[in-house]
Amino acid sequence: MPPGSFESEVLTQPQSFADMLAAYAGPDSPLGRLDPVLKKAGATRSVMFLGMGSSLFASIPAQYMLALRGLPAWSVDASEYMYYRLDDPATFLPVLTSQSGESAEIKRLAEDWRGRVPYIAVTNTPDSTLGRGAAAILPILGGTEKSTTSKTYTNTLAIVTALAARVAGMDVAEALKAYAGLPAAMTALLDGWRSHLGVFADFLGDAGHIDLIGRGPSLATVGQGGLIFRELAHVKTAPLNTGLFRHGLIPSMKSGGSMIAFAPAGVTDTLTLGLVDEVVEMGGKVILVTNREVEPGPRKLVFRLPAPDGAYELHMPVLEIILIELLGILLAERRGLEPGAGIAKITAKE
């Protein structure tokens, strides 16, 4: 049976990602468009990434990249910003992200700021409302995408990180080079995926609720993973920071809950690995996603991530999400659903 629309788009992610990297690393890189905006911003070195859903989650690694270099940065839900934050945009560099450029909240901000606030737009649709009012556009270059977000999400992860590198005064070419091995790693994960991921889908079975946990850059995967499972397979999820899960939620695993934990080698991996062991001892089932050497067990499966040269935990969300996309397909099919069917690409209502 030929792959459905979502699966087809997932299978083209490696090429889409490679094409995007080539464009952004080339002599006519869209990153060159940032220079006038950054010069005008002057001493304002703080950055606020504004988006909704996938567009918001994709900014999390870039936010941490800046923060760990001493530059204030925030990933903020655009709908909350409009009503509860109201920070003066003159005090930060606004980066608005929307695949369509027409999401209700982002469109409203773009219309309000047009000609008044110089913002950077990250979008797959440069001629959208978002793009038309931008001081600079970073195109996502994801091509046509009809189903649940896939190509545009992984491309955005790298693009906003390159943007963060430019803001921080880093060598952008070196920052992008760290992603160079990821298209091949993505292809390896996708090769014959149905044969080697069936055991993970069997492990989750008909679980009606799956906790997703992680820390740092992997919080992008936690958020996006929750969205994918709900959209594709109608599985209820609780996407949580590992630390928050420890504060009162571990006892819920006594009844045998299911969890997917992301713990790539990095600053806090041992904390997540420790919590996973506690959950398993308590009776829960866990799929652990990591590039570390970890032994599986009766209630713990380990999905080993590739470890391309130069890539570290900042880059792992690009690979982590591949597992979630593929598991989402299998879980949907086992529930008699067509993965990605009937998904609205533009949320036009607040």
C-alpha positions in Angstrom: 0.0 0.0 0.0 1.4 3.4 -0.9 2.3 5.7 1.9 -0.3 8.3 3.0 0.2 12.1 2.8 1.8 12.4 6.2 4.1 9.4 5.8 5.2 10.7 2.3 6.1 14.1 3.8 8.0 12.4 6.7 10.0 10.4 4.2 11.1 13.5 2.4 12.4 15.2 5.5 16.0 14.3 5.0 16.1 15.8 1.5 14.2 18.9 2.6 16.6 19.4 5.5 19.6 19.0 3.3 18.3 21.4 0.7 17.6 24.0 3.5 21.1 23.6 4.9 22.6 24.1 1.4 20.6 27.3 0.9 21.5 28.7 4.3 25.2 27.8 4.1 25.6 29.1 0.6 26.8 32.5 -0.6 23.2 33.9 -1.0 22.2 32.7 2.5 18.9 34.2 3.7 20.8 34.9 7.0 22.5 37.9 5.2 19.1 39.6 5.4 19.4 39.9 9.1 22.3 42.3 9.2 20.3 45.5 8.7 17.8 44.4 11.3 20.5 43.4 13.9 22.4 46.7 13.2 19.2 48.7 13.8 18.5 46.7 17.0 21.9 47.9 18.3 22.4 47.2 22.0 19.1 45.2 22.2 20.6 41.7 22.4 17.6 39.9 23.9 15.4 37.9 21.6 11.8 36.8 21.9 10.6 34.0 19.8 6.8 34.1 19.3 4.8 31.3 17.8 2.0 28.8 18.3 2.2 25.0 18.4 5.0 23.6 16.2 6.4 27.0 15.5 6.7 27.8 19.2 8.3 24.4 20.1 10.9 24.7 17.3 12.3 27.8 18.9 13.2 26.2 22.2 16.7 24.9 21.3 17.6 28.4 19.9 16.3 30.0 23.1 18.6 27.8 25.2 21.5 28.4 22.9 21.3 32.1 23.5 20.6 31.9 27.2 23.6 29.6 27.8 25.7 32.3 26.2 24.4 35.0 28.6 21.9 36.5 26.1 18.3 36.9 27.4 16.0 34.9 25.2 12.4 33.6 25.5 10.1 31.3 23.6 6.6 32.7 24.2 3.2 31.6 23.2 1.9 34.4 21.0 -1.6 34.2 22.3 -0.3 34.7 25.9 1.9 37.5 24.8 -1.0 39.5 23.3 -3.0 39.5 26.5 -0.6 38.9 29.5 2.9 39.9 28.5 2.7 43.1 26.5 6.5 43.6 26.7 7.6 46.6 24.8 8.9 45.2 21.5 11.5 48.0 21.4 13.3 46.2 24.3 13.9 42.9 22.4 14.3 41.5 18.9 11.0 39.9 17.9 11.1 36.7 15.9 7.7 35.6 14.7 7.4 32.1 13.3 4.5 30.6 11.4 4.6 28.0 8.7 1.6 29.5 6.9 2.2 33.1 8.0 -1.6 33.3 8.6 -2.1 31.8 12.0 -4.6 34.0 13.9 -2.3 35.2 16.7 0.8 35.7 14.5 -1.3 37.4 11.8 -2.7 39.8 14.4 0.8 40.7 15.7 2.1 41.1 12.2 -0.7 43.5 11.3 -0.3 45.5 14.5 3.5 45.8 14.1 3.7 46.3 10.4 5.7 49.5 9.6 6.1 50.1 13.4 8.1 47.2 14.9 10.9 45.7 12.8 10.4 41.9 13.3 12.0 38.9 11.8 9.7 36.4 10.1 10.4 32.7 9.9 7.8 31.3 7.5 7.3 28.8 4.7 5.1 31.4 2.9 7.0 34.6 2.4 4.1 36.3 0.6 1.8 35.8 3.7 0.6 38.5 6.1 3.6 37.6 8.3 6.1 37.9 5.5 4.8 41.1 3.9 5.2 43.1 7.1 8.7 41.7 8.1 11.9 43.6 8.3 13.6 40.4 7.2 12.3 36.9 6.2 14.0 33.6 6.9 12.2 31.2 4.5 11.6 27.7 5.9 12.0 26.1 2.5 9.9 23.1 3.4 8.0 22.8 0.2 4.4 21.7 0.0 3.1 20.3 3.3 -0.5 19.2 3.5 -0.6 17.2 6.7 0.6 17.4 10.3 3.7 19.5 10.5 6.9 17.6 9.7 9.4 19.1 7.2 8.7 22.6 8.2 9.2 21.8 11.8 12.6 20.2 11.4 13.8 22.9 9.0 12.7 25.6 11.5 14.7 23.9 14.3 17.9 24.5 12.4 17.0 27.9 10.9 16.2 29.6 14.2 19.4 28.1 15.8 21.4 29.7 12.9 19.6 32.9 13.6 20.6 32.6 17.3 24.2 32.0 16.3 24.2 35.2 14.2 22.6 37.2 17.1 25.3 35.8 19.5 28.1 36.8 17.1 29.1 33.1 16.6 30.5 31.6 13.4 27.3 30.7 11.6 29.0 28.4 9.2 30.3 26.4 12.1 26.9 26.4 13.7 25.3 25.0 10.5 28.1 22.5 10.0 27.0 20.7 13.2 23.8 19.8 11.3 25.6 18.4 8.3 25.4 14.8 9.4 21.8 14.9 10.3 20.2 14.2 6.8 22.0 10.9 6.6 21.1 10.1 10.2 17.4 10.9 9.4 17.6 8.6 6.4 19.0 5.8 8.5 16.1 6.1 10.9 13.6 6.0 8.1 15.1 3.1 6.2 12.9 0.1 6.7 11.2 1.8 9.7 8.1 -0.3 9.8 10.1 -3.5 10.5 12.1 -2.1 13.4 9.5 0.2 15.0 6.8 -2.3 15.3 8.1 -3.6 18.6 7.9 0.0 20.1 4.3 0.3 18.9 3.5 -3.1 20.4 5.1 -2.0 23.7 2.7 1.0 23.9 -0.2 -1.1 22.8 -3.6 0.6 23.2 -2.4 3.1 25.8 -4.9 5.9 25.9 -2.5 8.2 27.7 1.3 8.6 27.2 3.5 10.9 29.2 6.3 12.6 27.3 9.2 14.0 29.3 12.6 15.6 28.7 14.7 18.7 29.5 16.5 21.5 27.8 16.4 21.3 23.9 14.4 18.1 24.1 11.4 20.1 25.4 10.9 21.0 21.8 10.3 17.3 21.0 8.2 16.9 24.1 5.8 19.6 23.0 5.8 18.7 19.3 5.4 15.0 20.2 2.3 15.6 22.2 0.8 17.5 19.4 1.6 14.8 16.8 0.2 11.9 19.0 -3.0 13.8 19.5 -3.4 14.9 15.9 -2.4 11.6 14.3 -3.6 8.9 16.7 -5.9 10.7 19.0 -3.8 9.6 22.0 -4.0 11.8 25.0 -0.6 13.0 26.2 1.0 15.0 29.0 4.1 16.8 27.7 6.2 17.7 30.7 9.6 18.8 31.9 11.4 15.9 33.7 11.7 18.1 36.8 8.0 18.9 36.9 7.1 15.2 36.5 9.2 14.4 39.6 7.2 16.9 41.6 4.2 14.8 42.5 3.5 12.7 39.3 5.7 9.7 39.8 3.2 7.9 42.1 0.7 7.9 39.2 2.9 5.2 37.6 2.0 2.7 40.2 -1.0 1.9 38.1 1.3 1.1 35.1 1.3 4.2 33.0 3.2 4.6 29.7 6.0 7.1 29.1 8.4 8.2 26.4 11.5 9.9 27.8 14.1 11.9 25.9 17.6 11.9 27.4 20.3 12.7 24.8 23.8 13.0 26.2 24.1 16.5 27.7 23.7 18.7 30.8 20.8 16.9 32.4 20.6 13.5 30.9 21.5 11.6 34.1 18.6 13.3 35.9 16.1 12.0 33.3 17.7 8.6 33.2 17.4 8.4 37.0 13.7 9.3 36.9 13.1 6.7 34.2 14.5 3.9 36.4 12.2 5.0 39.3 9.2 4.9 37.0 10.1 1.4 35.8 10.6 0.2 39.4 7.2 1.6 40.3 5.5 -0.4 37.5 5.4 2.0 34.6 6.5 1.3 31.0 9.1 3.6 29.3 10.5 4.1 25.9 13.9 5.8 26.4 15.2 7.9 23.5 18.9 8.5 23.8 22.3 8.4 22.1 23.9 7.0 25.3 24.6 3.3 25.9 21.7 2.2 28.1 20.5 -1.3 28.8 16.9 -2.1 28.1 14.7 -4.1 30.4 11.3 -5.8 30.7 9.5 -2.5 31.0 12.1 -0.3 29.4 12.8 -0.2 25.7 15.7 1.9 24.4 15.6 3.7 21.1 19.1 4.6 20.2 19.6 7.8 18.3 22.5 8.2 15.8 25.4 10.4 17.0 26.6 12.4 13.9 30.0 14.1 14.2 29.6 17.6 15.7 26.0 17.2 16.8 25.1 17.3 20.5 22.0 17.7 22.6 21.1 21.0 20.9 20.7 19.2 17.6 19.0 16.0 18.8 15.4 17.3 18.5 15.8 16.9 14.7 16.3 13.2 15.1 14.1 12.6 18.2 11.0 13.8 16.4 11.5 11.2 13.6 10.7 8.4 16.1 7.5 10.3 17.3 6.3 10.9 13.7 6.7 7.2 12.8 5.2 5.9 16.1 2.3 8.3 15.5 1.7 6.7 12.1 1.7 3.2 13.6 -0.5 4.1 16.5 -3.0 5.8 14.2 -3.1 2.9 11.8 -3.7 0.4 14.7 -6.6 2.5 15.8 -8.1 2.5 12.3 -7.2 6.1 11.6 -5.7 7.6 8.5 -2.6 9.4 9.8 -2.8 13.2 9.2 -6.2 13.1 7.4 -8.5 16.0 8.0 -5.8 18.2 9.7 -6.3 22.0 9.2 -3.0 23.5 8.2 -4.0 27.0 9.2 -5.6 27.9 12.6 -7.4 31.1 11.6 -9.4 31.6 14.8 -8.1 32.6 18.2 
